Amino acid sequence: DAIVEGASINIVLLMVMETIFRSYSFQRVMFCLINKSRTSLNARFGFGKDIEVLIERLSIPLGGDKDIFNISLKQCRDMIVEDVNARSCHDYLPKWYRDDFASTSMLVYPIVVKNIPMGLLYMDSITPVTLAEDSRYSLIKILRNQIVLTIRQGANNK
């Protein structure tokens, strides 16, 4: 209803993140936005444990890095990491993330409007998340698509 009624993007984002946070019992849910110069991905707001500290610290350079955030944005692909401590994931997670914020599992869902990455939804969990449960996360995709629709609607009303 909020989208149909023309709610602001911030209100829709907060509603989406709170719904995800409460529905899945994630440790943290966060919205990150690519800056205007398209040089970094910056945390904007979220819900969960130590979220203020993570929002302050999360500013990821965009470009050549091969971390999970850049890969998700470049490939416009949802990513689920079952075990952030697995050796195979080591090179895909920034050191500051591994050292200070790593949980057990994480999910990254890019927000792409007209084939242009705008930002992403980040979620992490202290309980393991498995790819076998991928269909369980279909609500996240639906809610992410609501964000995209709100952004498009805002652009069309200008």
N, C-alpha and C positions, 0 to 999 in steps of 0.2 A: 504493500500500500504506500510506503514511503516514497518509492520511486515514481509511482503513478501520480502522487500528490506533489511531486517536484521537490522533495527534500534535498537539502544541500549534500554535497559529496561527503563532508565531514560527518554528518549525522548518519548517512548510510554506512560509511566505514565503521563508525563506532558500533552500530547495530550489528553489522556483519561480524566484526571481531568478537563482540560479546557473545553472540550466538554460537560461534565456533568455540570460544573459550569454555562456555558452559556446557555445550553439547558433547564435547569430546574430552573434557577434563585434561586439556593440555596444561603444561607448566606455564607456557607463555604463548601469546598470540600477538603478532606485531605487524603493522603496516609500514612498508618502506617505499620511498618515492625517489625516482631519479631526479637529480637537480636540473635546473633550466639549461645549464651548459652541457648536460649529459656526460659529466665527468665522474660523478659518484652517485652511489645509492645510499640514501640516508634514512635512518629510522625516524618515524614521525610520532607515532603513538601506539599504545598497545595495552594488554592486560597481562597480569601474572607476576611471578616472583622476580624481584630485582629489575622490573621492567624499566624503571627510570635510569638505572645504571646502564643497562643494555642500550637504551635509546641514545644516551649520551655518547656511548662508545661506537655504535654501529654507523660507520661511514666507510663504505667500500669503494675503492677506486674502480671505475669501469674501464674496460679495454682488454688488454692482453691477458689478464690474470685468468687462471684456470680454476678458480674456486667455484663452489656449488652455486653461489649467487650469480656470478657472471655467466656460467654455463646455462643456468635456468633462463636468464634473460635473453641470451644470444639465441638459444634454441627454442625459446617460447615454450618451454616444457616444464610440466609439474615434476617435482623430484621428491622422492621419499628416501631418506637415509635411515635404514633399520638400526644400525649401530655406529654412532659417530666415533667410537673408539676403535673400530676395525682398522687394521693396517691399510686396507684398500682405500679408506676414506681420508687418511692422514693428509695427503697432498691437496685435497679438495676443500679443506676447512682452514680458514685463516688461523694462525697461531694464537692470536689474542682470543679467538672464539674457543678453540680447544682448551686453552689454559683457564679461562675465566667463566665460560658460559655453557660449555657443552653439557647436554643432557644425555639421555640414552639414544633417543631418536629425534629426527627433525624432518619437517616438510617445508618445501618452498614452492609456492604457486605464483607464477608471474602474472601480472596484470598487463594485458596487451590490448591496445585500442588501435584499430585499423593497421594491424601488423607492426605497430610501434610499441616496444616495451615502455611502460610508464612507471612501473614499480613492482612490488611483490608482497604477498602475504607470507609471513614466516610463522611457523608453529614448532614448538618442541615439546617433548614428553619425557618424563622420567621412567615411564613404563614403555616397554618395547612396542614399536609399531612395525608391522610386517607388510611386505608387498602383497602377501596373500590376502590381506584385509583391504586391499585397494578400493574395492567397491564400497566399503564402509565409509569412505571419505568422499563419496559422490556429493554430499551436501556442501562440502567445501567448494567444489567446482561450481555448483549452482550459485552459491553465495558470492564467489569471486566474479561470476558472470553478471551478477546484479551490480557489482561495483563498476564493471565495464559499461553496462547499460546506463548507469547514472552519469558516468563521465561523458559518454556519447550524447546523452540527453542535454547535459550542461553545455557541451560544445555546440549543439544544434540550436540552443536558445540564445546564443550570443549574436 
